[in-house]
Amino acid sequence: AVIASAASAAEIRAVLAAAHAPAPALDWQTLQLEHPAAAAAGPRARISSAA
């Protein structure tokens, strides 16, 4: 299901076109924000005392 708020017919057409478009082939390794080991270390490992 798609729930969208549109202000014009053009926006509705754009939402419907995007819903019917094929999913992009994303390279999730490239998009990864941080190394998995850093995330597994816990939130305290990311606290810096640079002040």
PDBQT receptor file of N, H, CA, C and O in Angstrom, charges set to zero:
ATOM      1  N   ALA A   1       0.839  -1.181   0.000  1.00  0.00    +0.000 N 
ATOM      2  CA  ALA A   1       0.000   0.000   0.000  1.00  0.00    +0.000 C 
ATOM      3  C   ALA A   1       0.877   1.235   0.000  1.00  0.00    +0.000 C 
ATOM      4  O   ALA A   1       1.953   1.259   0.596  1.00  0.00    +0.000 OA
ATOM      5  N   VAL A   2       0.401   2.239  -0.669  1.00  0.00    +0.000 N 
ATOM      6  H   VAL A   2      -0.474   2.220  -1.153  1.00  0.00    +0.000 HD
ATOM      7  CA  VAL A   2       1.107   3.518  -0.728  1.00  0.00    +0.000 C 
ATOM      8  C   VAL A   2       0.190   4.573  -0.146  1.00  0.00    +0.000 C 
ATOM      9  O   VAL A   2      -0.957   4.717  -0.569  1.00  0.00    +0.000 OA
ATOM     10  N   ILE A   3       0.694   5.305   0.819  1.00  0.00    +0.000 N 
ATOM     11  H   ILE A   3       1.626   5.188   1.163  1.00  0.00    +0.000 HD
ATOM     12  CA  ILE A   3      -0.055   6.412   1.396  1.00  0.00    +0.000 C 
ATOM     13  C   ILE A   3       0.722   7.671   1.059  1.00  0.00    +0.000 C 
ATOM     14  O   ILE A   3       1.884   7.814   1.438  1.00  0.00    +0.000 OA
ATOM     15  N   ALA A   4       0.076   8.583   0.343  1.00  0.00    +0.000 N 
ATOM     16  H   ALA A   4      -0.868   8.467   0.035  1.00  0.00    +0.000 HD
ATOM     17  CA  ALA A   4       0.766   9.799  -0.075  1.00  0.00    +0.000 C 
ATOM     18  C   ALA A   4      -0.193  10.974  -0.017  1.00  0.00    +0.000 C 
ATOM     19  O   ALA A   4      -1.405  10.821  -0.173  1.00  0.00    +0.000 OA
ATOM     20  N   SER A   5       0.369  12.133   0.207  1.00  0.00    +0.000 N 
ATOM     21  H   SER A   5       1.353  12.257   0.334  1.00  0.00    +0.000 HD
ATOM     22  CA  SER A   5      -0.391  13.366   0.158  1.00  0.00    +0.000 C 
ATOM     23  C   SER A   5       0.098  14.132  -1.062  1.00  0.00    +0.000 C 
ATOM     24  O   SER A   5       1.298  14.368  -1.206  1.00  0.00    +0.000 OA
ATOM     25  N   ALA A   6      -0.805  14.515  -1.927  1.00  0.00    +0.000 N 
ATOM     26  H   ALA A   6      -1.780  14.323  -1.810  1.00  0.00    +0.000 HD
ATOM     27  CA  ALA A   6      -0.423  15.215  -3.146  1.00  0.00    +0.000 C 
ATOM     28  C   ALA A   6      -1.230  16.497  -3.274  1.00  0.00    +0.000 C 
ATOM     29  O   ALA A   6      -2.415  16.536  -2.946  1.00  0.00    +0.000 OA
ATOM     30  N   ALA A   7      -0.576  17.534  -3.751  1.00  0.00    +0.000 N 
ATOM     31  H   ALA A   7       0.388  17.501  -4.018  1.00  0.00    +0.000 HD
ATOM     32  CA  ALA A   7      -1.233  18.823  -3.911  1.00  0.00    +0.000 C 
ATOM     33  C   ALA A   7      -1.731  19.040  -5.335  1.00  0.00    +0.000 C 
ATOM     34  O   ALA A   7      -2.464  19.995  -5.595  1.00  0.00    +0.000 OA
ATOM     35  N   SER A   8      -1.340  18.164  -6.260  1.00  0.00    +0.000 N 
ATOM     36  H   SER A   8      -0.745  17.389  -6.049  1.00  0.00    +0.000 HD
ATOM     37  CA  SER A   8      -1.768  18.346  -7.649  1.00  0.00    +0.000 C 
ATOM     38  C   SER A   8      -1.881  16.998  -8.342  1.00  0.00    +0.000 C 
ATOM     39  O   SER A   8      -1.403  15.980  -7.844  1.00  0.00    +0.000 OA
ATOM     40  N   ALA A   9      -2.519  17.017  -9.490  1.00  0.00    +0.000 N 
ATOM     41  H   ALA A   9      -2.908  17.844  -9.895  1.00  0.00    +0.000 HD
ATOM     42  CA  ALA A   9      -2.643  15.796 -10.289  1.00  0.00    +0.000 C 
ATOM     43  C   ALA A   9      -1.273  15.322 -10.756  1.00  0.00    +0.000 C 
ATOM     44  O   ALA A   9      -1.039  14.119 -10.870  1.00  0.00    +0.000 OA
ATOM     45  N   ALA A  10      -0.375  16.249 -11.024  1.00  0.00    +0.000 N 
ATOM     46  H   ALA A  10      -0.565  17.226 -10.931  1.00  0.00    +0.000 HD
ATOM     47  CA  ALA A  10       0.977  15.878 -11.459  1.00  0.00    +0.000 C 
ATOM     48  C   ALA A  10       1.711  15.113 -10.362  1.00  0.00    +0.000 C 
ATOM     49  O   ALA A  10       2.433  14.159 -10.653  1.00  0.00    +0.000 OA
ATOM     50  N   GLU A  11       1.538  15.515  -9.117  1.00  0.00    +0.000 N 
ATOM     51  H   GLU A  11       0.952  16.290  -8.880  1.00  0.00    +0.000 HD
ATOM     52  CA  GLU A  11       2.173  14.803  -8.006  1.00  0.00    +0.000 C 
ATOM     53  C   GLU A  11       1.593  13.401  -7.865  1.00  0.00    +0.000 C 
ATOM     54  O   GLU A  11       2.331  12.455  -7.587  1.00  0.00    +0.000 OA
ATOM     55  N   ILE A  12       0.294  13.253  -8.050  1.00  0.00    +0.000 N 
ATOM     56  H   ILE A  12      -0.305  14.021  -8.275  1.00  0.00    +0.000 HD
ATOM     57  CA  ILE A  12      -0.327  11.924  -7.981  1.00  0.00    +0.000 C 
ATOM     58  C   ILE A  12       0.219  11.036  -9.088  1.00  0.00    +0.000 C 
ATOM     59  O   ILE A  12       0.526   9.867  -8.851  1.00  0.00    +0.000 OA
ATOM     60  N   ARG A  13       0.345  11.582 -10.307  1.00  0.00    +0.000 N 
ATOM     61  H   ARG A  13       0.096  12.531 -10.500  1.00  0.00    +0.000 HD
ATOM     62  CA  ARG A  13       0.909  10.804 -11.418  1.00  0.00    +0.000 C 
ATOM     63  C   ARG A  13       2.344  10.398 -11.122  1.00  0.00    +0.000 C 
ATOM     64  O   ARG A  13       2.746   9.280 -11.447  1.00  0.00    +0.000 OA
ATOM     65  N   ALA A  14       3.129  11.288 -10.508  1.00  0.00    +0.000 N 
ATOM     66  H   ALA A  14       2.803  12.196 -10.244  1.00  0.00    +0.000 HD
ATOM     67  CA  ALA A  14       4.518  10.965 -10.178  1.00  0.00    +0.000 C 
ATOM     68  C   ALA A  14       4.595   9.852  -9.137  1.00  0.00    +0.000 C 
ATOM     69  O   ALA A  14       5.442   8.965  -9.246  1.00  0.00    +0.000 OA
ATOM     70  N   VAL A  15       3.725   9.887  -8.135  1.00  0.00    +0.000 N 
ATOM     71  H   VAL A  15       3.037  10.607  -8.046  1.00  0.00    +0.000 HD
ATOM     72  CA  VAL A  15       3.703   8.839  -7.108  1.00  0.00    +0.000 C 
ATOM     73  C   VAL A  15       3.317   7.503  -7.727  1.00  0.00    +0.000 C 
ATOM     74  O   VAL A  15       3.929   6.479  -7.423  1.00  0.00    +0.000 OA
ATOM     75  N   LEU A  16       2.312   7.503  -8.588  1.00  0.00    +0.000 N 
ATOM     76  H   LEU A  16       1.815   8.335  -8.835  1.00  0.00    +0.000 HD
ATOM     77  CA  LEU A  16       1.889   6.259  -9.234  1.00  0.00    +0.000 C 
ATOM     78  C   LEU A  16       2.971   5.717 -10.163  1.00  0.00    +0.000 C 
ATOM     79  O   LEU A  16       3.184   4.506 -10.221  1.00  0.00    +0.000 OA
ATOM     80  N   ALA A  17       3.652   6.595 -10.886  1.00  0.00    +0.000 N 
ATOM     81  H   ALA A  17       3.478   7.579 -10.839  1.00  0.00    +0.000 HD
ATOM     82  CA  ALA A  17       4.735   6.150 -11.768  1.00  0.00    +0.000 C 
ATOM     83  C   ALA A  17       5.873   5.544 -10.956  1.00  0.00    +0.000 C 
ATOM     84  O   ALA A  17       6.442   4.525 -11.348  1.00  0.00    +0.000 OA
ATOM     85  N   ALA A  18       6.208   6.164  -9.829  1.00  0.00    +0.000 N 
ATOM     86  H   ALA A  18       5.746   6.992  -9.510  1.00  0.00    +0.000 HD
ATOM     87  CA  ALA A  18       7.282   5.634  -8.984  1.00  0.00    +0.000 C 
ATOM     88  C   ALA A  18       6.892   4.294  -8.374  1.00  0.00    +0.000 C 
ATOM     89  O   ALA A  18       7.739   3.416  -8.213  1.00  0.00    +0.000 OA
ATOM     90  N   ALA A  19       5.624   4.131  -8.037  1.00  0.00    +0.000 N 
ATOM     91  H   ALA A  19       4.936   4.844  -8.168  1.00  0.00    +0.000 HD
ATOM     92  CA  ALA A  19       5.172   2.869  -7.446  1.00  0.00    +0.000 C 
ATOM     93  C   ALA A  19       5.242   1.724  -8.450  1.00  0.00    +0.000 C 
ATOM     94  O   ALA A  19       5.445   0.572  -8.066  1.00  0.00    +0.000 OA
ATOM     95  N   HIS A  20       5.077   2.034  -9.723  1.00  0.00    +0.000 N 
ATOM     96  H   HIS A  20       4.912   2.970 -10.035  1.00  0.00    +0.000 HD
ATOM     97  CA  HIS A  20       5.102   0.992 -10.753  1.00  0.00    +0.000 C 
ATOM     98  C   HIS A  20       6.484   0.805 -11.370  1.00  0.00    +0.000 C 
ATOM     99  O   HIS A  20       6.683  -0.128 -12.147  1.00  0.00    +0.000 OA
ATOM    100  N   ALA A  21       7.429   1.657 -11.047  1.00  0.00    +0.000 N 
ATOM    101  H   ALA A  21       7.267   2.415 -10.416  1.00  0.00    +0.000 HD
ATOM    102  CA  ALA A  21       8.779   1.564 -11.612  1.00  0.00    +0.000 C 
ATOM    103  C   ALA A  21       9.534   0.413 -10.952  1.00  0.00    +0.000 C 
ATOM    104  O   ALA A  21       9.276   0.085  -9.794  1.00  0.00    +0.000 OA
ATOM    105  N   PRO A  22      10.470  -0.203 -11.684  1.00  0.00    +0.000 N 
ATOM    106  CA  PRO A  22      11.271  -1.266 -11.062  1.00  0.00    +0.000 C 
ATOM    107  C   PRO A  22      12.160  -0.695  -9.954  1.00  0.00    +0.000 C 
ATOM    108  O   PRO A  22      12.594   0.456 -10.019  1.00  0.00    +0.000 OA
ATOM    109  N   ALA A  23      12.416  -1.505  -8.958  1.00  0.00    +0.000 N 
ATOM    110  H   ALA A  23      12.064  -2.439  -8.906  1.00  0.00    +0.000 HD
ATOM    111  CA  ALA A  23      13.271  -1.072  -7.845  1.00  0.00    +0.000 C 
ATOM    112  C   ALA A  23      14.703  -0.882  -8.344  1.00  0.00    +0.000 C 
ATOM    113  O   ALA A  23      15.178  -1.667  -9.165  1.00  0.00    +0.000 OA
ATOM    114  N   PRO A  24      15.392   0.144  -7.861  1.00  0.00    +0.000 N 
ATOM    115  CA  PRO A  24      16.773   0.354  -8.291  1.00  0.00    +0.000 C 
ATOM    116  C   PRO A  24      17.695  -0.718  -7.719  1.00  0.00    +0.000 C 
ATOM    117  O   PRO A  24      17.458  -1.247  -6.632  1.00  0.00    +0.000 OA
ATOM    118  N   ALA A  25      18.738  -1.026  -8.464  1.00  0.00    +0.000 N 
ATOM    119  H   ALA A  25      18.930  -0.596  -9.346  1.00  0.00    +0.000 HD
ATOM    120  CA  ALA A  25      19.741  -1.992  -7.999  1.00  0.00    +0.000 C 
ATOM    121  C   ALA A  25      20.788  -1.211  -7.202  1.00  0.00    +0.000 C 
ATOM    122  O   ALA A  25      21.736  -0.669  -7.769  1.00  0.00    +0.000 OA
ATOM    123  N   LEU A  26      20.606  -1.162  -5.896  1.00  0.00    +0.000 N 
ATOM    124  H   LEU A  26      19.835  -1.603  -5.435  1.00  0.00    +0.000 HD
ATOM    125  CA  LEU A  26      21.510  -0.397  -5.035  1.00  0.00    +0.000 C 
ATOM    126  C   LEU A  26      22.649  -1.272  -4.537  1.00  0.00    +0.000 C 
ATOM    127  O   LEU A  26      22.460  -2.452  -4.242  1.00  0.00    +0.000 OA
ATOM    128  N   ASP A  27      23.826  -0.683  -4.446  1.00  0.00    +0.000 N 
ATOM    129  H   ASP A  27      23.980   0.276  -4.685  1.00  0.00    +0.000 HD
ATOM    130  CA  ASP A  27      24.992  -1.364  -3.882  1.00  0.00    +0.000 C 
ATOM    131  C   ASP A  27      25.040  -1.004  -2.397  1.00  0.00    +0.000 C 
ATOM    132  O   ASP A  27      25.598   0.026  -2.018  1.00  0.00    +0.000 OA
ATOM    133  N   TRP A  28      24.453  -1.856  -1.567  1.00  0.00    +0.000 N 
ATOM    134  H   TRP A  28      24.000  -2.693  -1.875  1.00  0.00    +0.000 HD
ATOM    135  CA  TRP A  28      24.322  -1.543  -0.147  1.00  0.00    +0.000 C 
ATOM    136  C   TRP A  28      25.666  -1.471   0.554  1.00  0.00    +0.000 C 
ATOM    137  O   TRP A  28      25.788  -0.754   1.548  1.00  0.00    +0.000 OA
ATOM    138  N   GLN A  29      26.679  -2.181   0.081  1.00  0.00    +0.000 N 
ATOM    139  H   GLN A  29      26.580  -2.764  -0.726  1.00  0.00    +0.000 HD
ATOM    140  CA  GLN A  29      28.013  -2.102   0.694  1.00  0.00    +0.000 C 
ATOM    141  C   GLN A  29      28.584  -0.697   0.529  1.00  0.00    +0.000 C 
ATOM    142  O   GLN A  29      29.205  -0.169   1.452  1.00  0.00    +0.000 OA
ATOM    143  N   THR A  30      28.382  -0.090  -0.633  1.00  0.00    +0.000 N 
ATOM    144  H   THR A  30      27.878  -0.519  -1.383  1.00  0.00    +0.000 HD
ATOM    145  CA  THR A  30      28.887   1.256  -0.883  1.00  0.00    +0.000 C 
ATOM    146  C   THR A  30      28.124   2.290  -0.064  1.00  0.00    +0.000 C 
ATOM    147  O   THR A  30      28.703   3.288   0.364  1.00  0.00    +0.000 OA
ATOM    148  N   LEU A  31      26.838   2.063   0.158  1.00  0.00    +0.000 N 
ATOM    149  H   LEU A  31      26.368   1.252  -0.190  1.00  0.00    +0.000 HD
ATOM    150  CA  LEU A  31      26.009   3.014   0.887  1.00  0.00    +0.000 C 
ATOM    151  C   LEU A  31      26.130   2.888   2.405  1.00  0.00    +0.000 C 
ATOM    152  O   LEU A  31      25.568   3.699   3.140  1.00  0.00    +0.000 OA
ATOM    153  N   GLN A  32      26.851   1.887   2.873  1.00  0.00    +0.000 N 
ATOM    154  H   GLN A  32      27.308   1.228   2.276  1.00  0.00    +0.000 HD
ATOM    155  CA  GLN A  32      26.976   1.655   4.312  1.00  0.00    +0.000 C 
ATOM    156  C   GLN A  32      27.648   2.856   4.977  1.00  0.00    +0.000 C 
ATOM    157  O   GLN A  32      28.684   3.326   4.506  1.00  0.00    +0.000 OA
ATOM    158  N   LEU A  33      27.068   3.351   6.062  1.00  0.00    +0.000 N 
ATOM    159  H   LEU A  33      26.227   2.970   6.444  1.00  0.00    +0.000 HD
ATOM    160  CA  LEU A  33      27.565   4.551   6.718  1.00  0.00    +0.000 C 
ATOM    161  C   LEU A  33      28.725   4.293   7.667  1.00  0.00    +0.000 C 
ATOM    162  O   LEU A  33      29.607   5.141   7.806  1.00  0.00    +0.000 OA
ATOM    163  N   GLU A  34      28.740   3.166   8.304  1.00  0.00    +0.000 N 
ATOM    164  H   GLU A  34      28.023   2.478   8.191  1.00  0.00    +0.000 HD
ATOM    165  CA  GLU A  34      29.825   2.891   9.243  1.00  0.00    +0.000 C 
ATOM    166  C   GLU A  34      30.174   1.413   9.191  1.00  0.00    +0.000 C 
ATOM    167  O   GLU A  34      29.379   0.588   8.740  1.00  0.00    +0.000 OA
ATOM    168  N   HIS A  35      31.338   1.101   9.645  1.00  0.00    +0.000 N 
ATOM    169  H   HIS A  35      31.983   1.771  10.011  1.00  0.00    +0.000 HD
ATOM    170  CA  HIS A  35      31.799  -0.280   9.646  1.00  0.00    +0.000 C 
ATOM    171  C   HIS A  35      30.959  -1.081  10.637  1.00  0.00    +0.000 C 
ATOM    172  O   HIS A  35      30.660  -0.577  11.719  1.00  0.00    +0.000 OA
ATOM    173  N   PRO A  36      30.568  -2.316  10.304  1.00  0.00    +0.000 N 
ATOM    174  CA  PRO A  36      29.733  -3.113  11.220  1.00  0.00    +0.000 C 
ATOM    175  C   PRO A  36      30.354  -3.300  12.604  1.00  0.00    +0.000 C 
ATOM    176  O   PRO A  36      29.626  -3.359  13.595  1.00  0.00    +0.000 OA
ATOM    177  N   ALA A  37      31.677  -3.395  12.694  1.00  0.00    +0.000 N 
ATOM    178  H   ALA A  37      32.269  -3.348  11.889  1.00  0.00    +0.000 HD
ATOM    179  CA  ALA A  37      32.319  -3.574  13.999  1.00  0.00    +0.000 C 
ATOM    180  C   ALA A  37      32.112  -2.343  14.876  1.00  0.00    +0.000 C 
ATOM    181  O   ALA A  37      31.962  -2.469  16.091  1.00  0.00    +0.000 OA
ATOM    182  N   ALA A  38      32.101  -1.160  14.277  1.00  0.00    +0.000 N 
ATOM    183  H   ALA A  38      32.222  -1.058  13.289  1.00  0.00    +0.000 HD
ATOM    184  CA  ALA A  38      31.875   0.062  15.048  1.00  0.00    +0.000 C 
ATOM    185  C   ALA A  38      30.454   0.093  15.602  1.00  0.00    +0.000 C 
ATOM    186  O   ALA A  38      30.236   0.552  16.723  1.00  0.00    +0.000 OA
ATOM    187  N   ALA A  39      29.504  -0.382  14.840  1.00  0.00    +0.000 N 
ATOM    188  H   ALA A  39      29.681  -0.755  13.929  1.00  0.00    +0.000 HD
ATOM    189  CA  ALA A  39      28.120  -0.414  15.310  1.00  0.00    +0.000 C 
ATOM    190  C   ALA A  39      27.942  -1.470  16.394  1.00  0.00    +0.000 C 
ATOM    191  O   ALA A  39      27.161  -1.277  17.325  1.00  0.00    +0.000 OA
ATOM    192  N   ALA A  40      28.657  -2.578  16.281  1.00  0.00    +0.000 N 
ATOM    193  H   ALA A  40      29.292  -2.735  15.524  1.00  0.00    +0.000 HD
ATOM    194  CA  ALA A  40      28.542  -3.661  17.254  1.00  0.00    +0.000 C 
ATOM    195  C   ALA A  40      29.211  -3.306  18.577  1.00  0.00    +0.000 C 
ATOM    196  O   ALA A  40      28.897  -3.907  19.604  1.00  0.00    +0.000 OA
ATOM    197  N   ALA A  41      30.128  -2.340  18.567  1.00  0.00    +0.000 N 
ATOM    198  H   ALA A  41      30.383  -1.852  17.732  1.00  0.00    +0.000 HD
ATOM    199  CA  ALA A  41      30.849  -1.965  19.781  1.00  0.00    +0.000 C 
ATOM    200  C   ALA A  41      29.943  -1.256  20.784  1.00  0.00    +0.000 C 
ATOM    201  O   ALA A  41      30.270  -1.177  21.968  1.00  0.00    +0.000 OA
ATOM    202  N   GLY A  42      28.823  -0.747  20.322  1.00  0.00    +0.000 N 
ATOM    203  H   GLY A  42      28.558  -0.810  19.360  1.00  0.00    +0.000 HD
ATOM    204  CA  GLY A  42      27.888  -0.094  21.225  1.00  0.00    +0.000 C 
ATOM    205  C   GLY A  42      27.986   1.413  21.155  1.00  0.00    +0.000 C 
ATOM    206  O   GLY A  42      28.936   1.951  20.585  1.00  0.00    +0.000 OA
ATOM    207  N   PRO A  43      27.010   2.101  21.731  1.00  0.00    +0.000 N 
ATOM    208  CA  PRO A  43      26.967   3.561  21.619  1.00  0.00    +0.000 C 
ATOM    209  C   PRO A  43      28.082   4.267  22.380  1.00  0.00    +0.000 C 
ATOM    210  O   PRO A  43      28.508   5.347  21.969  1.00  0.00    +0.000 OA
ATOM    211  N   ARG A  44      28.565   3.692  23.473  1.00  0.00    +0.000 N 
ATOM    212  H   ARG A  44      28.219   2.815  23.807  1.00  0.00    +0.000 HD
ATOM    213  CA  ARG A  44      29.617   4.353  24.249  1.00  0.00    +0.000 C 
ATOM    214  C   ARG A  44      30.945   4.388  23.506  1.00  0.00    +0.000 C 
ATOM    215  O   ARG A  44      31.763   5.274  23.752  1.00  0.00    +0.000 OA
ATOM    216  N   ALA A  45      31.174   3.442  22.603  1.00  0.00    +0.000 N 
ATOM    217  H   ALA A  45      30.509   2.723  22.403  1.00  0.00    +0.000 HD
ATOM    218  CA  ALA A  45      32.430   3.409  21.861  1.00  0.00    +0.000 C 
ATOM    219  C   ALA A  45      32.542   4.582  20.899  1.00  0.00    +0.000 C 
ATOM    220  O   ALA A  45      33.646   4.928  20.477  1.00  0.00    +0.000 OA
ATOM    221  N   ARG A  46      31.415   5.203  20.543  1.00  0.00    +0.000 N 
ATOM    222  H   ARG A  46      30.518   4.922  20.886  1.00  0.00    +0.000 HD
ATOM    223  CA  ARG A  46      31.427   6.305  19.587  1.00  0.00    +0.000 C 
ATOM    224  C   ARG A  46      31.500   7.668  20.258  1.00  0.00    +0.000 C 
ATOM    225  O   ARG A  46      31.524   8.682  19.560  1.00  0.00    +0.000 OA
ATOM    226  N   ILE A  47      31.537   7.732  21.576  1.00  0.00    +0.000 N 
ATOM    227  H   ILE A  47      31.517   6.908  22.143  1.00  0.00    +0.000 HD
ATOM    228  CA  ILE A  47      31.596   9.009  22.281  1.00  0.00    +0.000 C 
ATOM    229  C   ILE A  47      33.030   9.511  22.255  1.00  0.00    +0.000 C 
ATOM    230  O   ILE A  47      33.963   8.792  22.612  1.00  0.00    +0.000 OA
ATOM    231  N   SER A  48      33.186  10.753  21.829  1.00  0.00    +0.000 N 
ATOM    232  H   SER A  48      32.428  11.337  21.540  1.00  0.00    +0.000 HD
ATOM    233  CA  SER A  48      34.513  11.355  21.740  1.00  0.00    +0.000 C 
ATOM    234  C   SER A  48      34.669  12.385  22.848  1.00  0.00    +0.000 C 
ATOM    235  O   SER A  48      33.717  13.090  23.184  1.00  0.00    +0.000 OA
ATOM    236  N   SER A  49      35.862  12.473  23.413  1.00  0.00    +0.000 N 
ATOM    237  H   SER A  49      36.635  11.900  23.141  1.00  0.00    +0.000 HD
ATOM    238  CA  SER A  49      36.146  13.494  24.424  1.00  0.00    +0.000 C 
ATOM    239  C   SER A  49      37.149  14.488  23.855  1.00  0.00    +0.000 C 
ATOM    240  O   SER A  49      38.138  14.821  24.508  1.00  0.00    +0.000 OA
ATOM    241  N   ALA A  50      36.897  14.959  22.645  1.00  0.00    +0.000 N 
ATOM    242  H   ALA A  50      36.093  14.689  22.115  1.00  0.00    +0.000 HD
ATOM    243  CA  ALA A  50      37.810  15.871  21.967  1.00  0.00    +0.000 C 
ATOM    244  C   ALA A  50      37.798  17.264  22.585  1.00  0.00    +0.000 C 
ATOM    245  O   ALA A  50      38.674  18.072  22.277  1.00  0.00    +0.000 OA
ATOM    246  N   ALA A  51      36.839  17.565  23.438  1.00  0.00    +0.000 N 
ATOM    247  H   ALA A  51      36.127  16.909  23.688  1.00  0.00    +0.000 HD
ATOM    248  CA  ALA A  51      36.765  18.892  24.049  1.00  0.00    +0.000 C 
ATOM    249  C   ALA A  51      37.885  19.015  25.019  1.00  0.00    +0.000 C 
ATOM    250  O   ALA A  51      38.033  20.053  25.664  1.00  0.00    +0.000 OA
TER     251      ALA A  51
